[in-house]
């Protein structure tokens, strides 16, 4: 017979609840930092087929992060976090066999061994953007057979996207993040989360309380581990190797967040709408942004790539956006002279 909440030690439950409240406060503080581009505009590069799909369906797709062009992107962030955890463990040998040490080892396992063995594969979907709409490196990736950059007006509060970029799955939320390329800064971000969390577990009274209530469903040890994993994943999904710095990338990161809900989680009774496209012989999972919404995607401009005839491209773009009911969209072509 499952334990009732009243079966747990009430004093220990109160202390654990207070400690979890500090984690919630840390999460709220991090979400309160406004993350928006200076101009409120970001640019999504895509192929002719991608442009056609976006305009005709009024949807933007967020691809599973594990299937991005650079397959090492998520593992790179896990590697940065693992090194920070290793550093903390090595600097705190006096805490060996303590609750906080066990917590650090559990996190290290989750983002190290479990990730590489595909045990930790949280649903994370990403739509990528750049700060510039006429970037040579992006045309090299998308422009050899044409290519377009779509300017999106980014709205929303505390980094979360506005009503025109809401994910279709109701238990997911979409947040705009700026990619961090500097390794030193990446490590500082990880430490800034781990330090206050480890301080909670270092407090003897709190540690005893968490041990006492064990598997408490609301504020037991496993709850702390889930929330902390969520907080850390929120950050490392925006880490990227410095060699990609020229991209000035931003991302809309779509995923279920432990502490932020868009809708009601019914415990998996409703099937999460996930779709699949084909690329290079492989099925690629994705979710839809703005799926089934009557609001038009906030597209303010479309630029054709440098290999296309600007006049012919503009005529087709204007006709397509007009037929699909988009308001005035600025259309232009790239002036970059390039040969692929």
C-alpha positions as a Markdown table, in Angstrom:
| # | Residue | x | y | z |
|---|---|---|---|---|
| 1 | Unk | 0.0 | 0.0 | 0.0 |
| 2 | Unk | 1.5 | 3.4 | -1.0 |
| 3 | Unk | 2.5 | 5.7 | 1.8 |
| 4 | Unk | 0.3 | 8.7 | 2.5 |
| 5 | Unk | 1.8 | 12.2 | 2.9 |
| 6 | Unk | 0.8 | 12.1 | 6.5 |
| 7 | Unk | 2.9 | 9.0 | 7.1 |
| 8 | Unk | 6.2 | 11.0 | 6.5 |
| 9 | Unk | 7.9 | 12.8 | 9.4 |
| 10 | Unk | 6.2 | 16.2 | 9.3 |
| 11 | Unk | 9.2 | 18.2 | 10.7 |
| 12 | Unk | 11.5 | 16.6 | 8.2 |
| 13 | Unk | 9.0 | 17.3 | 5.4 |
| 14 | Unk | 8.8 | 20.9 | 6.4 |
| 15 | Unk | 12.6 | 21.4 | 6.2 |
| 16 | Unk | 12.8 | 19.6 | 2.9 |
| 17 | Unk | 10.0 | 21.7 | 1.5 |
| 18 | Unk | 11.8 | 24.8 | 2.6 |
| 19 | Unk | 15.0 | 23.6 | 0.9 |
| 20 | Unk | 13.1 | 22.8 | -2.3 |
| 21 | Unk | 11.7 | 26.3 | -2.2 |
| 22 | Unk | 15.2 | 27.7 | -2.4 |
| 23 | Unk | 15.7 | 25.7 | -5.6 |
| 24 | Unk | 12.5 | 27.1 | -7.0 |
| 25 | Unk | 13.7 | 30.6 | -6.1 |
| 26 | Unk | 17.0 | 30.0 | -7.9 |
| 27 | Unk | 15.0 | 28.8 | -10.9 |
| 28 | Unk | 12.8 | 31.9 | -10.8 |
| 29 | Unk | 15.8 | 34.2 | -10.5 |
| 30 | Unk | 17.4 | 32.7 | -13.6 |
| 31 | Unk | 14.2 | 32.9 | -15.6 |
| 32 | Unk | 13.7 | 36.6 | -14.6 |
| 33 | Unk | 16.8 | 37.6 | -16.5 |
| 34 | Unk | 15.4 | 38.9 | -19.8 |
| 35 | Unk | 16.9 | 37.2 | -22.9 |
| 36 | Unk | 16.1 | 39.0 | -26.1 |
| 37 | Unk | 18.1 | 40.2 | -29.1 |
| 38 | Unk | 18.9 | 43.9 | -29.2 |
| 39 | Unk | 16.7 | 44.5 | -32.3 |
| 40 | Unk | 14.0 | 42.0 | -31.4 |
| 41 | Unk | 14.7 | 40.3 | -34.7 |
| 42 | Unk | 16.4 | 36.9 | -35.3 |
| 43 | Unk | 16.9 | 35.1 | -38.6 |
| 44 | Unk | 16.2 | 31.4 | -39.4 |
| 45 | Unk | 18.1 | 30.0 | -42.4 |
| 46 | Unk | 16.4 | 27.3 | -44.5 |
| 47 | Unk | 16.1 | 25.8 | -47.9 |
| 48 | Unk | 13.5 | 26.5 | -50.5 |
| 49 | Unk | 11.6 | 23.4 | -49.4 |
| 50 | Unk | 11.8 | 24.7 | -45.8 |
| 51 | Unk | 10.5 | 28.2 | -46.7 |
| 52 | Unk | 7.6 | 26.7 | -48.6 |
| 53 | Unk | 6.7 | 24.5 | -45.6 |
| 54 | Unk | 6.9 | 27.3 | -43.1 |
| 55 | Unk | 4.7 | 29.7 | -45.1 |
| 56 | Unk | 2.1 | 27.2 | -46.3 |
| 57 | Unk | 1.6 | 25.4 | -42.9 |
| 58 | Unk | 2.2 | 28.5 | -40.7 |
| 59 | Unk | 4.5 | 26.3 | -38.6 |
| 60 | Unk | 8.1 | 26.3 | -37.5 |
| 61 | Unk | 9.7 | 23.0 | -36.6 |
| 62 | Unk | 11.9 | 22.4 | -33.7 |
| 63 | Unk | 14.2 | 19.4 | -34.3 |
| 64 | Unk | 15.3 | 16.9 | -31.6 |
| 65 | Unk | 18.6 | 18.2 | -30.3 |
| 66 | Unk | 20.2 | 14.8 | -30.6 |
| 67 | Unk | 19.7 | 14.9 | -34.3 |
| 68 | Unk | 21.2 | 18.3 | -35.1 |
| 69 | Unk | 23.8 | 18.7 | -37.8 |
| 70 | Unk | 26.5 | 18.7 | -35.2 |
| 71 | Unk | 25.6 | 15.6 | -33.3 |
| 72 | Unk | 28.1 | 16.5 | -30.5 |
| 73 | Unk | 26.3 | 19.6 | -29.4 |
| 74 | Unk | 24.4 | 18.2 | -26.4 |
| 75 | Unk | 27.3 | 15.9 | -25.4 |
| 76 | Unk | 29.6 | 19.0 | -25.5 |
| 77 | Unk | 27.6 | 20.7 | -22.8 |
| 78 | Unk | 27.4 | 17.5 | -20.8 |
| 79 | Unk | 31.2 | 17.3 | -21.0 |
| 80 | Unk | 31.6 | 20.9 | -19.7 |
| 81 | Unk | 29.3 | 20.1 | -16.7 |
| 82 | Unk | 31.0 | 16.8 | -16.0 |
| 83 | Unk | 34.4 | 18.5 | -15.7 |
| 84 | Unk | 32.9 | 21.1 | -13.3 |
| 85 | Unk | 31.5 | 18.3 | -11.2 |
| 86 | Unk | 34.8 | 16.4 | -11.2 |
| 87 | Unk | 36.5 | 19.6 | -10.1 |
| 88 | Unk | 34.1 | 20.0 | -7.1 |
| 89 | Unk | 34.4 | 16.3 | -6.1 |
| 90 | Unk | 38.2 | 16.6 | -6.1 |
| 91 | Unk | 38.2 | 19.8 | -4.1 |
| 92 | Unk | 35.9 | 18.4 | -1.4 |
| 93 | Unk | 37.3 | 15.0 | -0.3 |
| 94 | Unk | 36.2 | 15.8 | 3.3 |
| 95 | Unk | 32.6 | 15.4 | 2.2 |
| 96 | Unk | 33.1 | 11.9 | 0.9 |
| 97 | Unk | 30.1 | 9.6 | 1.8 |
| 98 | Unk | 27.9 | 12.7 | 2.6 |
| 99 | Unk | 24.6 | 13.4 | 1.1 |
| 100 | Unk | 26.0 | 16.3 | -1.0 |
| 101 | Unk | 28.8 | 14.1 | -2.3 |
| 102 | Unk | 26.3 | 11.4 | -3.3 |
| 103 | Unk | 24.2 | 14.1 | -5.0 |
| 104 | Unk | 27.3 | 15.3 | -7.0 |
| 105 | Unk | 28.1 | 11.8 | -8.1 |
| 106 | Unk | 24.5 | 11.2 | -9.2 |
| 107 | Unk | 24.6 | 14.3 | -11.3 |
| 108 | Unk | 27.9 | 13.3 | -12.7 |
| 109 | Unk | 26.5 | 9.9 | -13.6 |
| 110 | Unk | 23.4 | 11.4 | -15.2 |
| 111 | Unk | 25.3 | 13.8 | -17.5 |
| 112 | Unk | 28.2 | 11.4 | -18.1 |
| 113 | Unk | 27.6 | 7.7 | -18.2 |
| 114 | Unk | 23.8 | 7.8 | -18.4 |
| 115 | Unk | 24.0 | 10.4 | -21.3 |
| 116 | Unk | 26.6 | 8.5 | -23.3 |
| 117 | Unk | 24.7 | 5.2 | -22.8 |
| 118 | Unk | 21.5 | 7.0 | -24.0 |
| 119 | Unk | 19.9 | 6.3 | -20.6 |
| 120 | Unk | 19.5 | 10.1 | -20.2 |
| 121 | Unk | 17.7 | 11.3 | -23.3 |
| 122 | Unk | 15.3 | 14.0 | -22.2 |
| 123 | Unk | 13.0 | 15.3 | -24.8 |
| 124 | Unk | 14.7 | 18.5 | -26.1 |
| 125 | Unk | 13.8 | 20.2 | -29.4 |
| 126 | Unk | 15.6 | 23.2 | -30.9 |
| 127 | Unk | 14.9 | 25.8 | -33.6 |
| 128 | Unk | 18.0 | 27.7 | -34.6 |
| 129 | Unk | 18.5 | 31.4 | -35.4 |
| 130 | Unk | 21.2 | 33.9 | -36.2 |
| 131 | Unk | 21.6 | 37.6 | -35.3 |
| 132 | Unk | 22.3 | 38.4 | -39.0 |
| 133 | Unk | 20.2 | 37.7 | -42.1 |
| 134 | Unk | 23.0 | 37.7 | -44.6 |
| 135 | Unk | 25.8 | 35.6 | -43.1 |
| 136 | Unk | 28.2 | 33.9 | -45.5 |
| 137 | Unk | 28.7 | 30.8 | -43.3 |
| 138 | Unk | 25.0 | 30.2 | -43.3 |
| 139 | Unk | 24.7 | 30.6 | -47.0 |
| 140 | Unk | 27.4 | 28.1 | -47.4 |
| 141 | Unk | 25.3 | 25.6 | -45.4 |
| 142 | Unk | 21.9 | 26.5 | -47.0 |
| 143 | Unk | 22.6 | 28.6 | -50.1 |
| 144 | Unk | 24.3 | 26.2 | -52.6 |
| 145 | Unk | 20.9 | 25.2 | -54.0 |
| 146 | Unk | 19.2 | 28.5 | -53.1 |
| 147 | Unk | 18.5 | 29.2 | -49.5 |
| 148 | Unk | 16.5 | 31.9 | -47.6 |
| 149 | Unk | 16.8 | 33.7 | -44.3 |
| 150 | Unk | 13.5 | 34.5 | -42.5 |
| 151 | Unk | 13.4 | 37.4 | -40.1 |
| 152 | Unk | 11.3 | 36.6 | -37.0 |
| 153 | Unk | 10.1 | 39.3 | -34.5 |
| 154 | Unk | 10.8 | 37.8 | -31.1 |
| 155 | Unk | 8.3 | 38.7 | -28.4 |
| 156 | Unk | 7.5 | 37.3 | -24.9 |
| 157 | Unk | 8.5 | 37.8 | -21.3 |
| 158 | Unk | 11.4 | 36.4 | -19.3 |
| 159 | Unk | 12.8 | 34.6 | -22.3 |
| 160 | Unk | 9.7 | 32.6 | -23.1 |
| 161 | Unk | 8.3 | 32.9 | -26.6 |
| 162 | Unk | 5.2 | 34.8 | -27.4 |
| 163 | Unk | 1.8 | 33.4 | -28.5 |
| 164 | Unk | 2.8 | 32.9 | -32.1 |
| 165 | Unk | 5.6 | 30.5 | -31.2 |
| 166 | Unk | 4.0 | 28.2 | -28.7 |
| 167 | Unk | 4.8 | 24.5 | -29.0 |
| 168 | Unk | 2.0 | 22.2 | -29.9 |
| 169 | Unk | 2.6 | 19.7 | -27.1 |
| 170 | Unk | 0.8 | 21.2 | -24.1 |
| 171 | Unk | 3.3 | 19.9 | -21.6 |
| 172 | Unk | 6.2 | 21.6 | -23.3 |
| 173 | Unk | 7.3 | 25.3 | -23.1 |
| 174 | Unk | 9.5 | 27.2 | -25.5 |
| 175 | Unk | 12.3 | 29.5 | -24.3 |
| 176 | Unk | 14.7 | 31.7 | -26.2 |
| 177 | Unk | 18.3 | 31.3 | -25.3 |
| 178 | Unk | 21.5 | 32.9 | -26.6 |
| 179 | Unk | 24.3 | 30.3 | -27.3 |
| 180 | Unk | 27.3 | 30.6 | -25.1 |
| 181 | Unk | 30.7 | 29.8 | -26.9 |
| 182 | Unk | 33.2 | 30.8 | -24.2 |
| 183 | Unk | 34.4 | 27.8 | -22.2 |
| 184 | Unk | 35.3 | 29.8 | -19.1 |
| 185 | Unk | 31.9 | 31.4 | -19.1 |
| 186 | Unk | 30.2 | 28.0 | -19.6 |
| 187 | Unk | 32.0 | 26.6 | -16.5 |
| 188 | Unk | 31.0 | 29.7 | -14.5 |
| 189 | Unk | 27.4 | 29.2 | -15.4 |
| 190 | Unk | 27.5 | 25.6 | -14.2 |
| 191 | Unk | 29.2 | 26.6 | -10.9 |
| 192 | Unk | 26.7 | 29.4 | -10.3 |
| 193 | Unk | 23.9 | 26.7 | -10.3 |
| 194 | Unk | 25.7 | 24.0 | -8.4 |
| 195 | Unk | 27.1 | 26.2 | -5.6 |
| 196 | Unk | 23.8 | 27.2 | -4.0 |
| 197 | Unk | 22.4 | 23.7 | -4.6 |
| 198 | Unk | 25.3 | 22.0 | -2.9 |
| 199 | Unk | 25.0 | 24.5 | 0.0 |
| 200 | Unk | 21.5 | 23.3 | 0.6 |
| 201 | Unk | 22.7 | 19.7 | 0.9 |
| 202 | Unk | 25.7 | 20.7 | 3.1 |
| 203 | Unk | 23.3 | 22.0 | 5.8 |
| 204 | Unk | 23.2 | 19.1 | 8.3 |
| 205 | Unk | 19.6 | 19.6 | 9.4 |
| 206 | Unk | 18.4 | 19.8 | 5.8 |
| 207 | Unk | 20.4 | 16.7 | 4.8 |
| 208 | Unk | 19.0 | 14.7 | 7.7 |
| 209 | Unk | 15.5 | 15.8 | 6.8 |
| 210 | Unk | 15.9 | 14.7 | 3.1 |
| 211 | Unk | 17.3 | 11.3 | 4.2 |
| 212 | Unk | 14.5 | 10.9 | 6.7 |
| 213 | Unk | 11.7 | 11.4 | 4.2 |
| 214 | Unk | 13.4 | 9.3 | 1.5 |
| 215 | Unk | 11.0 | 8.7 | -1.3 |
| 216 | Unk | 8.6 | 11.6 | -0.5 |
| 217 | Unk | 6.8 | 12.3 | -3.8 |
| 218 | Unk | 6.8 | 16.1 | -3.4 |
| 219 | Unk | 10.2 | 16.9 | -1.9 |
| 220 | Unk | 12.2 | 13.7 | -1.5 |
| 221 | Unk | 15.7 | 13.2 | -2.8 |
| 222 | Unk | 14.5 | 12.1 | -6.3 |
| 223 | Unk | 12.6 | 15.4 | -6.6 |
| 224 | Unk | 15.7 | 17.4 | -5.9 |
| 225 | Unk | 17.6 | 15.3 | -8.5 |
| 226 | Unk | 15.0 | 15.9 | -11.2 |
| 227 | Unk | 14.7 | 19.6 | -10.6 |
| 228 | Unk | 18.5 | 20.1 | -10.5 |
| 229 | Unk | 18.9 | 18.0 | -13.7 |
| 230 | Unk | 16.2 | 20.3 | -15.3 |
| 231 | Unk | 18.0 | 23.5 | -14.2 |
| 232 | Unk | 21.4 | 22.3 | -15.5 |
| 233 | Unk | 19.9 | 21.0 | -18.8 |
| 234 | Unk | 18.3 | 24.5 | -19.3 |
| 235 | Unk | 21.8 | 25.9 | -19.4 |
| 236 | Unk | 24.0 | 23.4 | -21.2 |
| 237 | Unk | 21.7 | 23.1 | -24.2 |
| 238 | Unk | 23.0 | 26.6 | -25.0 |
| 239 | Unk | 26.7 | 25.6 | -24.8 |
| 240 | Unk | 28.6 | 25.3 | -28.1 |
| 241 | Unk | 32.2 | 24.9 | -29.1 |
| 242 | Unk | 34.0 | 28.2 | -29.6 |
| 243 | Unk | 34.8 | 27.3 | -33.2 |
| 244 | Unk | 31.2 | 28.1 | -34.1 |
| 245 | Unk | 31.2 | 31.6 | -32.6 |
| 246 | Unk | 30.9 | 33.3 | -35.9 |
| 247 | Unk | 27.3 | 32.1 | -36.1 |
| 248 | Unk | 26.1 | 34.3 | -33.2 |
| 249 | Unk | 23.4 | 31.7 | -32.7 |
| 250 | Unk | 20.2 | 31.9 | -30.6 |
| 251 | Unk | 17.9 | 29.0 | -30.0 |
| 252 | Unk | 14.3 | 28.4 | -29.2 |
| 253 | Unk | 14.5 | 25.4 | -26.8 |
| 254 | Unk | 11.3 | 23.3 | -26.6 |
| 255 | Unk | 11.0 | 20.8 | -23.8 |
| 256 | Unk | 9.0 | 19.8 | -20.7 |
| 257 | Unk | 10.3 | 21.9 | -17.8 |
| 258 | Unk | 10.0 | 20.5 | -14.3 |
| 259 | Unk | 9.2 | 23.9 | -12.8 |
| 260 | Unk | 7.4 | 25.7 | -15.7 |
| 261 | Unk | 4.3 | 24.3 | -17.3 |
| 262 | Unk | 2.3 | 25.5 | -20.3 |
| 263 | Unk | -0.6 | 23.2 | -19.6 |
| 264 | Unk | -1.7 | 20.3 | -17.5 |
| 265 | Unk | 0.4 | 17.2 | -17.4 |
| 266 | Unk | -2.0 | 14.2 | -17.3 |
| 267 | Unk | 0.8 | 11.7 | -16.5 |
| 268 | Unk | 1.2 | 10.6 | -20.1 |
| 269 | Unk | -2.4 | 9.7 | -20.8 |
| 270 | Unk | -2.4 | 12.1 | -23.8 |
| 271 | Unk | 0.1 | 11.2 | -26.5 |
| 272 | Unk | 2.7 | 13.9 | -27.0 |
| 273 | Unk | 2.4 | 15.0 | -30.7 |
| 274 | Unk | 5.8 | 14.3 | -32.2 |
| 275 | Unk | 6.4 | 14.2 | -35.9 |
| 276 | Unk | 9.2 | 12.8 | -38.2 |
| 277 | Unk | 10.9 | 13.9 | -41.3 |
| 278 | Unk | 13.5 | 12.1 | -43.4 |
| 279 | Unk | 17.1 | 13.3 | -43.9 |
| 280 | Unk | 20.1 | 11.4 | -45.2 |
| 281 | Unk | 18.4 | 8.1 | -44.8 |
| 282 | Unk | 17.4 | 8.7 | -41.1 |
| 283 | Unk | 14.1 | 9.6 | -39.4 |
| 284 | Unk | 14.4 | 12.9 | -37.5 |
| 285 | Unk | 11.9 | 13.7 | -34.7 |
| 286 | Unk | 10.5 | 17.2 | -34.4 |
| 287 | Unk | 7.7 | 19.1 | -32.8 |
| 288 | Unk | 5.7 | 22.0 | -34.2 |
| 289 | Unk | 5.7 | 25.6 | -33.0 |
| 290 | Unk | 2.4 | 27.4 | -33.7 |
| 291 | Unk | 0.8 | 24.1 | -34.7 |
| 292 | Unk | -3.0 | 24.5 | -35.2 |
| 293 | Unk | -2.8 | 28.2 | -34.2 |
| 294 | Unk | -4.7 | 30.8 | -36.2 |
| 295 | Unk | -2.1 | 33.4 | -35.4 |
| 296 | Unk | 0.4 | 34.0 | -38.2 |
| 297 | Unk | 4.1 | 33.3 | -37.5 |
| 298 | Unk | 5.8 | 36.6 | -36.7 |
| 299 | Unk | 7.8 | 36.8 | -39.9 |
| 300 | Unk | 8.8 | 40.3 | -40.9 |
| 301 | Unk | 11.3 | 39.7 | -43.7 |
| 302 | Unk | 12.6 | 37.1 | -46.1 |
| 303 | Unk | 16.0 | 37.3 | -47.9 |
| 304 | Unk | 16.9 | 35.1 | -50.8 |
| 305 | Unk | 20.4 | 33.6 | -51.0 |
| 306 | Unk | 23.3 | 34.8 | -53.1 |
| 307 | Unk | 23.0 | 32.1 | -55.8 |
| 308 | Unk | 19.4 | 33.1 | -56.7 |
| 309 | Unk | 18.1 | 35.7 | -59.1 |
| 310 | Unk | 16.9 | 38.4 | -56.8 |
| 311 | Unk | 14.0 | 39.6 | -58.9 |
| 312 | Unk | 12.6 | 36.2 | -59.7 |
| 313 | Unk | 13.0 | 35.0 | -56.1 |
| 314 | Unk | 11.2 | 38.2 | -54.8 |
| 315 | Unk | 8.2 | 37.7 | -57.2 |
| 316 | Unk | 7.7 | 34.1 | -56.0 |
| 317 | Unk | 8.1 | 35.0 | -52.3 |
| 318 | Unk | 5.7 | 37.9 | -52.4 |
| 319 | Unk | 3.1 | 35.9 | -54.2 |
| 320 | Unk | 3.4 | 33.0 | -51.8 |
| 321 | Unk | 3.2 | 35.0 | -48.6 |
| 322 | Unk | 0.3 | 37.0 | -50.0 |
| 323 | Unk | -1.7 | 33.9 | -50.9 |
| 324 | Unk | -1.1 | 32.5 | -47.5 |
| 325 | Unk | -2.4 | 35.5 | -45.7 |
| 326 | Unk | 0.8 | 36.9 | -44.2 |
| 327 | Unk | 0.9 | 40.7 | -43.5 |
| 328 | Unk | 3.5 | 42.9 | -45.2 |
| 329 | Unk | 6.8 | 41.1 | -45.3 |
| 330 | Unk | 10.0 | 42.9 | -46.5 |
| 331 | Unk | 11.6 | 40.9 | -49.3 |
| 332 | Unk | 15.1 | 41.3 | -50.5 |
| 333 | Unk | 18.0 | 39.4 | -52.0 |
| 334 | Unk | 21.6 | 38.9 | -50.9 |
| 335 | Unk | 24.3 | 41.1 | -52.4 |
| 336 | Unk | 27.1 | 38.8 | -51.4 |
| 337 | Unk | 29.2 | 37.7 | -54.4 |
| 338 | Unk | 30.0 | 34.1 | -53.9 |
| 339 | Unk | 30.8 | 31.0 | -55.9 |
| 340 | Unk | 30.1 | 27.5 | -54.4 |
